Amino acid sequence: MAALIGLLLCVLAAETWLRAAREEALFEADLRRDQLVLGRALRATFEQVHRERGAVDARALLEAARGAEEEIELRLVSLDPDAPAELRPTASLGALALLAGGEVVHLARVHDLGRLYTYIPLDIARDDPPRGGLALELSRSLTEPRVHAEQGLARLLTLTGMMTLLAAAVVVFFGDRLVGRAIRALTSQARRVGKGEFIHHAPVRQRDELGQLAVELDAMADNLREATRQRDAELEARARAEVQLRRADRLATVGTLAAGLAHELATPLHVIAARARMLADVERSRPRSAEAIVAQCERMNRVVRQLLDFARPPAGAREEIDLAALLRAAIDQVTAAAPATVRVELVAPAPRCQLHGDPEQLERVFTNLLVNAVQAMPDGGVVRVGGALLADEEPRGASSCARVWILDEGVGIAPDELPRIFEPFFTTKAVGEGTGLGLAIAQRIVVEHGGSITARSEQGAGTRFEVLLPVQAIT
């Protein structure tokens, strides 16, 4: 707005200056015309009196005309280079060369005197005038008209400035009321919509383009509110559907659970029954039989606990977890219970980063994988553990993720069995050594934490498990 007003002032000032220049040029043209008319009239009278009465009466006539004329100064000048000073023209003789041909000469601002000079040649007898001829010199000051023009210009500029300021004040006042307030209201409404606040409407009631824009913006907010409501409803329905699908999947595995439970508990129950009969028959075998009964009961207890964990996973509290500390705790726990022929080595330290999840469940994942690696090497060996941060393998759109890998030197897994290792109750171990639920539970825990778990194996060369988990923060 200020730039527009400044530009308007500059345009008005330029127009005023040009108008003043035009008026000054018109005044000078009018002055030349007046001097020409007066000079020609005086020349005719002067020449007539000079012919009829002589030079003295002609000069007297010129003096009388000079006294009668207040604004224009009249002089009789000689074009003779040797003329006395009082008869010499104000302009140089070179500038008056056209007078010899009988032409009128107009000169402005001679010697910077700020006057307009008009020279009119006189046609008189050659025996009377001095050598070179005579001419009438008419002059008038240009200063006074210029002063009037400058005063008019100043008045015009003042009036123009006042009108411009008044117009600017009117434009600013009504512009703010009609445009500024509406723009601010629309801007505030746009900010609220950007923040997700769709319940407010823009307080603009104008019946113009801005009012139409406010109506469209309010309609957009209503549409976004409805779309948000539908999205939330769809997300809620999807979450309920996922819960129902998981519940249906667990119900679908009830048959498999029952079969596995019967298979896993049948052998311990037979052992318990046999040992009980031995206790009844042979008194001296009581200690060994009792220990066998306790071991088989503990085995059945583990089977039942794993079945319960798979069917009804505990909902632990989510919190910030240090991955390096979590992995170190799992390694220490497994190392303490591992045979002397097996070593667990951390060949690549886990990255210092924070995960968001259940620490007990994630520790159970790594412990389960480490225990499987130890059990895969009955003749001993080395279990190697490592970790790293990745940016090009991001599970479920995470900004970055952590990778933990566990490599054993066991006999490996057959290619036809590898795709099934995460199925419930599938195991490659001998009967009685595993329930087949450990990897299934581990996979479910990792997936519920937004990650993934994979396995690669080569028979005779060992198995490698990799766990990818989204990172909450890097420390």
Secondary structure as UniProt FT lines:
FT   HELIX           2..52
FT   HELIX           55..68
FT   STRAND          73..78
FT   TURN            81..82
FT   HELIX           85..87
FT   HELIX           93..101
FT   STRAND          105..108
FT   HELIX           110..112
FT   STRAND          115..121
FT   TURN            126..127
FT   TURN            131..132
FT   STRAND          134..141
FT   HELIX           143..175
FT   HELIX           176..180
FT   HELIX           181..194
FT   TURN            195..196
FT   HELIX           209..252
FT   HELIX           254..281
FT   HELIX           283..285
FT   HELIX           286..311
FT   STRAND          319..322
FT   HELIX           323..337
FT   TURN            340..341
FT   STRAND          342..348
FT   STRAND          353..357
FT   HELIX           359..375
FT   TURN            378..379
FT   STRAND          381..390
FT   HELIX           395..397
FT   STRAND          401..407
FT   TURN            415..417
FT   HELIX           418..420
FT   TURN            421..422
FT   TURN            424..425
FT   TURN            431..432
FT   HELIX           438..448
FT   TURN            449..450
FT   STRAND          452..458
FT   TURN            459..461
FT   STRAND          462..470
FT   STRAND          473..474
//
